Amino acid sequence: MNKEIKIEICLDSVESVIIAERAGADRVELCSDLFEGGLTPTVGTFLLAKEKTDIPVNVMIRPRGGDFCYSDLEFEVMMREARFFKEHGADALVFGVLTPDGEIDEERTKRLIDIARPLPVTFHRAFDMTRDAFRSLDKLISLGVDRVLTSGLEPTVLEGEDTLRALVERAGERMVVMPGSGINERNFNKIKNLIGAKEYHMGLSSSIPSKMSFHPGHVYMGGLLRQNEFSISRVGEERIRSVVSMK
């Protein structure tokens, strides 16, 4: 096992944080609403996760789904949440802010970094919505960002492998380039050997049945595009163990 390689698991519940720690993950990225790609977690989820586990918890700061170009009020929400989670024990903060023309919003990114310090910061996959991967990387390095989560400006890591390999080389020791999107226990070993990064981000979810025995079939809590309300998402413990064994 290569102890230098770190596995980060993206998840959205206290139960999943406990499972990830038990399975040997190095840290978690705690969110809510993974259906939207991950939003800011609830206060209760974060505080209880910190109380029940010792695994490092990186906290997503994202006020809504959709794009990463935020109104002044949305950005104020982000700054307030960043301060709260820092003050209450987050191990790192995760965020991403873009300009309307698809560039890194350097001014707002710097403001969030200043709030976060001395905590490390990760710029998330908003990076993959920028115009130029290498120009964006250089901007993040100049701002002092510690880590960028990216699929190489492609839908999945395997599709972006050439760009990711080049980003890892370009960043060197100045910043961690962390591949994420579409990595699982079936392709991790291949991806690790192709890209050569030191950290990897993945979901590795599974489903467990709801405890409800009564299933009304005509009432739904979401819109037309919805998940099964009698199946609950959790990280898959054996899936994490499988990946950790390949480090």
Backbone bond lengths (Angstrom), bond angles and torsions (degrees), N, CA, C in turn:
res aa  C-N    CA-C-N  psi(-1)  N-CA   C-N-CA  omega(-1)  CA-C   N-CA-C  phi
1 M - - - 1.469 - - 1.527 109.71 -
2 N 1.322 116.04 133.21 1.462 121.45 176.90 1.516 109.08 -88.94
3 K 1.329 116.18 106.76 1.459 119.88 -175.72 1.524 112.44 -71.74
4 E 1.331 117.70 -13.64 1.456 119.94 177.89 1.519 111.39 -74.00
5 I 1.324 118.47 -25.67 1.460 121.50 -179.27 1.529 109.61 -78.14
6 K 1.325 115.74 132.14 1.456 122.24 -179.42 1.526 109.89 -112.69
7 I 1.324 115.31 139.15 1.462 121.94 177.57 1.528 108.66 -113.05
8 E 1.337 115.14 119.40 1.460 121.79 176.64 1.522 108.66 -106.98
9 I 1.336 116.23 131.63 1.456 121.50 -179.29 1.523 109.63 -110.17
10 C 1.317 116.09 128.25 1.457 122.79 177.62 1.532 108.48 -89.27
11 L 1.334 117.06 126.77 1.463 120.01 -175.04 1.522 110.49 -154.55
12 D 1.352 115.35 175.68 1.460 118.15 -170.58 1.525 114.68 -142.12
13 S 1.327 118.15 22.23 1.464 119.19 179.53 1.523 110.33 -152.04
14 V 1.324 114.96 157.71 1.466 120.14 177.18 1.529 109.97 -62.21
15 E 1.336 116.31 -42.35 1.468 119.92 178.80 1.520 111.16 -56.45
16 S 1.322 116.55 -41.70 1.459 119.95 -178.54 1.527 111.97 -69.63
17 V 1.329 117.40 -34.35 1.474 119.85 176.40 1.525 109.52 -63.36
18 I 1.307 116.86 -43.44 1.471 121.12 178.88 1.530 110.25 -61.43
19 I 1.326 116.78 -44.16 1.467 121.01 179.44 1.528 110.38 -63.01
20 A 1.329 117.20 -44.95 1.467 120.73 -178.39 1.519 111.39 -61.64
21 E 1.327 117.08 -41.80 1.465 120.17 177.67 1.526 110.55 -63.46
22 R 1.319 116.53 -45.73 1.467 121.17 -178.88 1.525 111.45 -62.29
23 A 1.331 116.90 -33.28 1.460 121.00 -176.87 1.523 113.36 -83.52
24 G 1.332 117.87 -7.36 1.461 119.93 173.65 1.506 115.81 102.22
25 A 1.339 118.67 11.36 1.466 120.14 175.84 1.524 109.76 -62.01
26 D 1.321 115.94 152.97 1.461 119.93 -178.78 1.521 112.35 -82.74
27 R 1.321 117.04 -32.89 1.463 121.29 176.37 1.519 108.17 -163.83
28 V 1.336 115.54 171.59 1.460 120.62 177.81 1.524 109.52 -125.99
29 E 1.320 114.41 153.59 1.458 121.45 167.45 1.523 105.84 -107.35
30 L 1.322 116.17 112.24 1.465 120.95 -175.10 1.525 110.21 -92.87
31 C 1.326 115.02 126.26 1.462 122.63 -177.87 1.520 108.88 -133.37
32 S 1.317 114.88 -179.62 1.452 122.88 159.14 1.523 106.69 -123.24
33 D 1.305 117.32 165.62 1.464 124.06 171.60 1.534 113.14 49.95
34 L 1.314 115.65 66.32 1.470 119.71 177.70 1.527 111.60 -65.23
35 F 1.338 117.20 -19.44 1.469 120.89 176.34 1.525 110.74 -61.81
36 E 1.335 116.62 -28.74 1.471 122.69 176.75 1.526 111.74 -92.14
37 G 1.317 117.09 4.83 1.454 119.67 -177.39 1.509 113.48 92.99
38 G 1.336 117.19 3.38 1.458 121.18 177.37 1.513 112.51 103.45
39 L 1.340 116.23 117.10 1.463 122.81 175.92 1.527 108.88 -119.55
40 T 1.327 116.27 176.38 1.461 121.26 178.67 1.525 110.36 -56.24
41 P 1.333 118.49 132.20 1.468 119.85 179.77 1.521 111.49 -72.80
42 T 1.317 115.81 161.69 1.462 119.40 174.99 1.523 109.71 -70.98
43 V 1.315 114.79 154.74 1.463 120.56 179.60 1.528 110.68 -61.17
44 G 1.337 116.49 -44.04 1.461 119.66 -178.83 1.513 112.60 -62.11
45 T 1.335 116.37 -41.47 1.464 120.13 178.88 1.518 110.70 -61.40
46 F 1.318 116.42 -46.40 1.464 120.36 -179.23 1.521 111.87 -63.24
47 L 1.321 117.09 -50.16 1.462 119.95 -175.50 1.524 111.67 -63.44
48 L 1.322 117.52 -40.07 1.458 119.99 -179.95 1.526 111.17 -71.78
49 A 1.330 117.14 -35.97 1.466 119.92 176.70 1.530 110.60 -61.62
50 K 1.317 116.86 -41.35 1.469 120.56 177.93 1.532 111.13 -67.20
51 E 1.309 115.87 -34.80 1.462 120.15 -179.69 1.523 111.94 -70.92
52 K 1.325 117.18 -35.94 1.455 121.82 -172.00 1.528 113.92 -92.48
53 T 1.331 118.19 -13.36 1.469 120.27 -176.00 1.522 111.13 -136.46
54 D 1.321 114.49 166.67 1.466 121.18 175.13 1.529 112.26 -112.89
55 I 1.315 117.97 -2.11 1.456 121.67 -178.41 1.535 109.71 -67.52
56 P 1.337 118.91 141.62 1.464 120.07 176.41 1.528 111.31 -58.94
57 V 1.332 115.54 134.08 1.461 122.04 -178.67 1.519 109.50 -116.82
58 N 1.329 116.15 109.43 1.459 122.04 173.82 1.521 107.93 -90.65
59 V 1.313 117.55 132.02 1.461 121.83 -170.62 1.527 111.19 -107.31
60 M 1.323 115.22 127.57 1.455 121.86 175.53 1.524 110.47 -72.78
61 I 1.332 116.04 132.26 1.463 122.48 173.46 1.531 106.58 -115.67
62 R 1.318 115.92 94.60 1.465 122.17 -178.81 1.535 108.16 -150.14
63 P 1.321 118.22 111.17 1.461 120.56 -169.61 1.516 115.38 -78.13
64 R 1.316 117.86 -15.58 1.468 121.09 -178.21 1.516 109.36 -161.76
65 G 1.344 115.09 167.08 1.456 119.64 172.54 1.519 110.64 -80.21
66 G 1.314 115.62 -176.52 1.456 119.59 179.97 1.513 111.48 91.37
67 D 1.331 115.69 -148.47 1.465 119.97 -173.38 1.527 111.85 -75.70
68 F 1.339 115.61 -177.02 1.462 121.27 -175.17 1.522 111.80 -118.21
69 C 1.322 115.48 24.28 1.465 122.40 176.52 1.529 106.46 -108.09
70 Y 1.333 116.03 106.19 1.454 120.80 -166.45 1.529 112.82 -103.14
71 S 1.329 115.27 148.33 1.461 120.93 173.50 1.524 109.04 -69.80
72 D 1.338 116.33 168.38 1.459 120.28 178.30 1.524 111.28 -60.53
73 L 1.336 116.91 -39.30 1.458 119.48 179.58 1.524 111.72 -68.49
74 E 1.319 116.83 -40.82 1.466 120.05 177.55 1.520 110.82 -62.73
75 F 1.325 116.23 -39.32 1.464 118.69 -179.94 1.523 110.87 -69.62
76 E 1.324 117.85 -34.01 1.454 120.68 175.13 1.527 110.26 -62.36
77 V 1.329 116.79 -40.39 1.464 120.83 175.15 1.526 109.95 -58.52
78 M 1.325 117.04 -46.36 1.464 120.70 -179.73 1.526 111.84 -59.39
79 M 1.328 116.46 -43.60 1.465 119.35 -179.26 1.531 110.91 -65.19
80 R 1.325 116.71 -40.91 1.465 119.10 179.78 1.529 111.18 -66.54
81 E 1.319 116.28 -41.00 1.465 118.89 178.61 1.525 110.95 -67.24
82 A 1.323 117.39 -38.26 1.465 120.28 177.56 1.531 110.42 -59.33
83 R 1.311 116.16 -45.00 1.478 119.64 178.74 1.526 110.91 -62.18
84 F 1.329 116.27 -44.11 1.470 119.77 -177.78 1.519 111.31 -61.13
85 F 1.337 117.13 -52.17 1.463 119.06 -174.93 1.528 111.78 -68.21
86 K 1.326 117.02 -33.47 1.468 119.41 174.28 1.529 110.08 -61.31
87 E 1.332 116.42 -48.07 1.465 120.99 -176.30 1.522 112.66 -67.63
88 H 1.337 116.99 -20.79 1.461 120.02 -176.15 1.526 113.51 -108.14
89 G 1.328 116.65 18.29 1.456 118.59 166.68 1.513 118.28 105.04
90 A 1.334 118.50 12.66 1.471 118.81 174.48 1.517 109.75 -59.64
91 D 1.322 115.92 147.02 1.465 120.19 179.09 1.524 112.19 -89.75
92 A 1.312 117.72 -20.94 1.455 123.76 175.23 1.516 107.37 -165.96
93 L 1.332 116.46 161.39 1.458 121.55 176.61 1.522 109.47 -116.26
94 V 1.330 115.13 146.28 1.462 122.73 -175.71 1.526 108.09 -125.19
95 F 1.322 117.08 125.21 1.463 120.11 -179.44 1.522 109.69 -159.15
96 G 1.332 115.22 172.05 1.460 121.29 175.73 1.516 109.18 -162.01
97 V 1.327 115.70 131.99 1.461 121.16 -178.48 1.527 108.81 -135.11
98 L 1.340 115.52 131.10 1.462 121.00 -178.10 1.527 110.88 -121.11
99 T 1.317 114.91 159.73 1.458 121.39 171.48 1.526 108.54 -86.61
100 P 1.338 118.37 165.17 1.463 120.11 -179.44 1.529 114.32 -59.72
101 D 1.333 117.59 -25.56 1.460 119.68 -178.01 1.530 113.45 -95.40
102 G 1.331 116.87 18.92 1.456 120.36 172.31 1.510 115.89 78.92
103 E 1.325 116.45 31.47 1.460 121.34 175.28 1.526 109.07 -114.62
104 I 1.328 116.49 162.75 1.456 120.89 173.17 1.526 108.55 -62.75
105 D 1.336 117.62 129.71 1.460 121.04 173.94 1.524 107.29 -80.63
106 E 1.321 114.87 91.89 1.462 119.97 -172.38 1.528 112.49 -65.84
107 E 1.328 116.96 -38.55 1.459 119.69 -177.45 1.517 111.37 -65.43
108 R 1.323 117.12 -47.31 1.458 120.10 -179.43 1.526 111.93 -72.16
109 T 1.322 116.94 -35.54 1.464 119.75 176.32 1.510 110.69 -61.06
110 K 1.333 116.77 -42.69 1.464 120.31 178.69 1.523 111.29 -63.26
111 R 1.319 117.41 -38.56 1.467 119.76 179.63 1.522 111.12 -63.77
112 L 1.326 116.57 -39.83 1.465 119.38 177.80 1.524 111.38 -69.71
113 I 1.319 117.29 -37.67 1.467 120.41 176.85 1.525 110.11 -61.67
114 D 1.326 116.36 -44.16 1.464 120.30 -179.55 1.526 110.77 -61.04
115 I 1.323 117.59 -38.47 1.465 120.89 177.16 1.533 110.35 -66.34
116 A 1.330 116.12 -41.72 1.469 121.07 -174.10 1.522 113.32 -69.39
117 R 1.305 117.84 -34.78 1.465 119.10 -171.96 1.523 111.64 -58.53
118 P 1.360 115.83 142.00 1.471 128.15 12.98 1.524 115.05 -88.74
119 L 1.325 118.90 11.16 1.459 120.16 178.91 1.527 110.88 -67.62
120 P 1.336 117.40 150.03 1.465 120.49 171.12 1.525 110.02 -68.25
121 V 1.323 116.25 156.94 1.462 121.28 177.35 1.529 110.26 -129.22
122 T 1.327 114.15 142.32 1.465 122.03 174.41 1.522 108.05 -114.14
123 F 1.329 117.02 130.42 1.465 121.53 170.22 1.517 106.09 -92.02
124 H 1.345 116.32 118.74 1.460 120.07 -170.67 1.531 112.28 -82.72
125 R 1.346 116.48 -161.78 1.461 120.55 -170.39 1.527 114.96 -72.96
126 A 1.316 117.65 7.83 1.466 118.75 163.43 1.528 108.73 -53.57
127 F 1.338 115.55 -29.98 1.469 121.91 175.99 1.524 111.26 -50.95
128 D 1.334 116.76 -37.34 1.464 120.69 -175.69 1.523 112.87 -75.56
129 M 1.315 117.41 -5.38 1.460 122.33 176.17 1.532 111.63 -101.24
130 T 1.334 117.62 9.63 1.462 120.51 179.50 1.525 110.76 -90.10
131 R 1.331 115.17 165.94 1.461 121.31 -175.31 1.526 113.25 -72.56
132 D 1.323 116.47 -37.27 1.460 120.52 -171.48 1.528 109.48 -141.06
133 A 1.319 116.56 118.07 1.462 121.07 -174.99 1.523 112.19 -62.73
134 F 1.313 116.83 -40.72 1.465 119.40 -173.34 1.520 111.72 -78.22
135 R 1.333 116.90 -36.61 1.467 119.30 174.28 1.527 109.77 -64.90
136 S 1.321 116.55 -41.25 1.469 120.18 179.08 1.519 111.22 -64.82
137 L 1.326 116.69 -42.09 1.462 120.32 177.99 1.520 110.87 -58.54
138 D 1.334 116.57 -46.78 1.464 120.50 -178.93 1.524 111.68 -61.24
139 K 1.342 116.68 -37.75 1.463 119.94 177.78 1.516 111.04 -64.77
140 L 1.331 117.12 -43.17 1.463 120.29 -179.47 1.525 111.27 -65.89
141 I 1.323 116.39 -38.81 1.463 119.67 176.97 1.520 110.36 -62.53
142 S 1.325 116.68 -43.29 1.475 120.22 -178.85 1.530 111.24 -65.83
143 L 1.320 117.43 -28.47 1.462 121.51 178.25 1.523 112.63 -80.13
144 G 1.318 116.73 -13.84 1.456 120.56 179.68 1.513 114.39 89.46
145 V 1.340 117.87 18.60 1.458 121.13 176.62 1.527 109.18 -63.18
146 D 1.314 116.73 138.38 1.466 121.03 -175.62 1.527 113.20 -83.04
147 R 1.354 116.13 -30.77 1.458 119.09 -171.00 1.524 108.58 -154.70
148 V 1.336 116.10 144.31 1.461 120.41 173.00 1.525 108.81 -124.57
149 L 1.312 115.76 131.44 1.464 122.56 175.29 1.516 108.07 -95.27
150 T 1.320 117.41 123.63 1.456 119.75 -173.92 1.517 111.98 -154.47
151 S 1.324 114.54 151.49 1.468 121.80 171.68 1.524 110.55 -107.07
152 G 1.340 116.54 17.52 1.455 119.59 178.09 1.516 113.08 75.49
153 L 1.345 116.91 30.88 1.468 124.03 -179.49 1.529 112.47 62.75
154 E 1.327 115.52 26.58 1.465 122.10 176.27 1.527 109.02 -128.15
155 P 1.341 118.21 166.31 1.463 119.69 -179.28 1.522 114.27 -59.79
156 T 1.330 117.26 -35.21 1.465 121.06 -179.11 1.518 110.71 -135.33
157 V 1.302 115.32 163.02 1.460 121.95 -179.80 1.525 111.56 -62.13
158 L 1.322 117.31 -41.53 1.466 118.79 -179.72 1.520 111.89 -62.15
159 E 1.331 117.20 -36.27 1.460 119.88 177.51 1.529 111.53 -71.75
160 G 1.327 116.77 -28.88 1.460 120.35 -178.21 1.512 114.04 -100.91
161 E 1.338 117.54 18.89 1.470 119.98 -170.61 1.525 113.23 -61.28
162 D 1.326 118.54 -38.73 1.470 120.10 -179.16 1.526 110.95 -63.73
163 T 1.326 115.85 -46.37 1.466 119.95 178.78 1.516 110.74 -65.02
164 L 1.319 117.03 -41.24 1.463 120.31 179.91 1.526 112.01 -62.33
165 R 1.307 115.88 -43.28 1.461 119.31 178.36 1.532 110.71 -60.51
166 A 1.345 116.01 -40.73 1.462 120.61 178.95 1.529 111.22 -68.88
167 L 1.336 116.93 -37.19 1.460 120.08 177.93 1.525 111.51 -65.42
168 V 1.323 116.62 -42.44 1.466 120.59 178.04 1.522 109.83 -59.53
169 E 1.321 116.73 -44.02 1.464 120.69 -179.76 1.523 111.19 -65.98
170 R 1.333 116.64 -42.61 1.466 120.75 -177.71 1.528 111.36 -66.60
171 A 1.331 116.22 -40.36 1.468 119.59 -178.79 1.523 111.66 -69.89
172 G 1.327 116.65 -35.58 1.460 120.25 -178.90 1.518 111.30 55.61
173 E 1.328 115.50 -129.32 1.463 120.77 179.86 1.524 112.32 -92.86
174 R 1.334 116.53 2.28 1.467 119.41 -175.75 1.520 112.90 -77.53
175 M 1.321 117.44 -29.51 1.453 121.59 -179.59 1.520 108.91 -159.26
176 V 1.320 116.85 149.28 1.456 121.53 177.79 1.525 109.19 -84.17
177 V 1.318 116.69 126.13 1.456 122.29 170.03 1.524 106.71 -99.14
178 M 1.334 116.20 115.62 1.453 121.67 -173.82 1.535 109.58 -111.74
179 P 1.333 118.73 104.79 1.466 120.79 177.86 1.524 111.39 -64.09
180 G 1.323 115.46 140.60 1.457 120.94 176.17 1.513 111.09 -160.06
181 S 1.297 116.28 143.14 1.467 127.89 178.80 1.523 109.18 119.46
182 G 1.316 114.94 107.32 1.460 120.59 176.81 1.517 115.18 84.52
183 I 1.334 117.77 10.44 1.467 120.04 177.49 1.528 109.05 -87.05
184 N 1.314 115.99 133.96 1.463 120.28 178.48 1.520 109.84 -147.75
185 E 1.327 115.75 -177.65 1.464 120.40 -176.61 1.524 112.57 -66.59
186 R 1.315 118.19 -18.13 1.463 120.95 -179.42 1.531 112.36 -83.32
187 N 1.325 117.27 -30.11 1.465 118.71 -175.12 1.525 113.87 -116.84
188 F 1.329 117.65 -1.21 1.461 119.39 -174.39 1.524 112.66 -59.13
189 N 1.317 117.32 -45.35 1.463 119.41 -177.17 1.526 111.12 -61.18
190 K 1.336 116.13 -41.95 1.460 120.92 177.83 1.527 110.67 -62.97
191 I 1.325 116.73 -46.62 1.465 121.21 -178.63 1.524 110.74 -63.27
192 K 1.306 116.02 -44.42 1.470 120.60 179.18 1.521 111.17 -56.70
193 N 1.328 117.02 -44.12 1.461 121.12 -178.65 1.521 112.50 -72.89
194 L 1.340 117.27 -31.80 1.463 120.89 -179.77 1.524 112.69 -73.83
195 I 1.337 116.38 -41.49 1.464 120.12 -169.44 1.520 112.90 -98.06
196 G 1.311 117.14 -37.76 1.455 120.21 176.86 1.516 114.87 76.06
197 A 1.333 117.75 25.03 1.463 120.61 176.54 1.521 110.43 -78.98
198 K 1.326 115.38 164.45 1.460 120.58 179.67 1.520 113.09 -99.87
199 E 1.346 117.17 -12.09 1.453 120.85 179.35 1.524 109.30 -137.16
200 Y 1.351 115.82 146.09 1.459 121.20 -178.59 1.524 109.12 -139.06
201 H 1.333 115.05 143.80 1.455 123.22 -175.50 1.525 108.94 -117.37
202 M 1.336 116.99 131.88 1.466 119.32 -178.96 1.528 110.56 -154.75
203 G 1.344 114.45 162.46 1.454 120.13 -178.10 1.517 112.79 -97.25
204 L 1.341 117.36 -53.05 1.465 122.64 177.03 1.528 112.41 53.83
205 S 1.313 114.88 48.64 1.467 118.95 -177.16 1.520 111.47 -81.63
206 S 1.302 114.56 161.89 1.458 122.59 172.49 1.522 106.73 -143.79
207 S 1.318 117.27 174.61 1.460 120.79 -179.37 1.512 110.31 -123.18
208 I 1.307 115.33 143.74 1.460 121.13 172.72 1.530 107.64 -122.50
209 P 1.310 117.51 150.12 1.466 118.93 -177.96 1.524 111.59 -70.40
210 S 1.314 115.36 147.27 1.462 121.60 173.30 1.532 110.12 -64.04
211 K 1.333 116.15 154.21 1.460 121.22 175.38 1.529 111.99 -78.95
212 M 1.323 116.01 -7.77 1.468 119.32 -178.64 1.525 110.88 -69.46
213 S 1.319 116.10 127.46 1.461 119.91 173.35 1.529 110.96 -94.72
214 F 1.327 116.53 -21.62 1.467 121.89 177.37 1.519 108.76 -95.99
215 H 1.327 117.14 120.35 1.465 122.94 -175.91 1.531 110.34 -121.98
216 P 1.319 119.03 87.83 1.462 118.75 173.70 1.520 109.04 -66.16
217 G 1.316 116.46 126.34 1.458 119.35 -172.81 1.507 115.41 -90.72
218 H 1.337 117.10 -0.25 1.463 118.88 -174.45 1.530 113.74 -115.51
219 V 1.341 117.58 3.65 1.463 121.59 -178.16 1.521 109.04 -118.64
220 Y 1.349 116.02 130.35 1.457 120.34 -178.57 1.522 109.65 -130.98
221 M 1.326 115.02 147.33 1.461 120.38 -178.79 1.521 113.13 -95.08
222 G 1.326 118.21 -7.59 1.460 121.35 -179.49 1.508 111.92 -121.68
223 G 1.332 115.80 -168.73 1.454 121.65 179.24 1.513 111.63 -82.26
224 L 1.319 115.36 -160.37 1.459 119.83 -176.57 1.522 111.83 -67.51
225 L 1.349 116.20 -35.26 1.455 120.22 176.90 1.520 106.71 -91.69
226 R 1.305 117.81 105.28 1.448 120.12 -172.20 1.527 111.31 -143.60
227 Q 1.310 113.67 158.20 1.449 120.52 176.43 1.531 109.48 -92.13
228 N 1.314 115.21 162.40 1.457 121.35 176.56 1.529 109.49 -62.44
229 E 1.309 117.09 120.65 1.452 120.12 -176.41 1.525 113.16 -79.13
230 F 1.318 117.53 -2.64 1.464 120.46 178.08 1.531 110.73 -116.42
231 S 1.336 113.47 31.59 1.456 121.84 173.00 1.518 106.90 -141.28
232 I 1.315 117.55 131.94 1.458 122.82 -173.99 1.522 109.33 -112.54
233 S 1.334 116.29 133.11 1.459 121.26 -178.61 1.520 110.94 -85.58
234 R 1.309 115.64 132.62 1.457 123.55 172.90 1.520 107.60 -140.35
235 V 1.318 117.34 158.56 1.457 118.57 172.40 1.524 108.57 -68.81
236 G 1.335 115.44 150.07 1.453 120.46 179.93 1.518 111.27 -90.33
237 E 1.313 117.07 112.84 1.464 120.75 -174.99 1.524 111.87 -59.56
238 E 1.321 116.94 -46.71 1.463 118.94 -178.55 1.528 111.30 -68.23
239 R 1.321 117.65 -30.23 1.467 121.19 176.54 1.517 110.25 -64.61
240 I 1.339 117.13 -43.09 1.471 120.30 177.20 1.516 110.59 -64.78
241 R 1.338 117.02 -45.68 1.465 120.57 179.86 1.524 110.94 -57.00
242 S 1.333 116.09 -39.43 1.463 120.58 -179.20 1.527 110.73 -63.13
243 V 1.337 116.57 -44.56 1.459 119.68 179.83 1.523 111.11 -67.31
244 V 1.324 116.79 -44.78 1.475 120.36 -179.17 1.521 109.83 -59.10
245 S 1.302 118.42 -36.31 1.470 121.17 -179.91 1.523 113.25 -66.10
246 M 1.345 116.33 -17.69 1.476 120.90 -178.58 1.526 112.73 -97.23
247 K 1.320 118.49 2.40 1.474 121.19 -178.44 1.530 111.39 -59.81
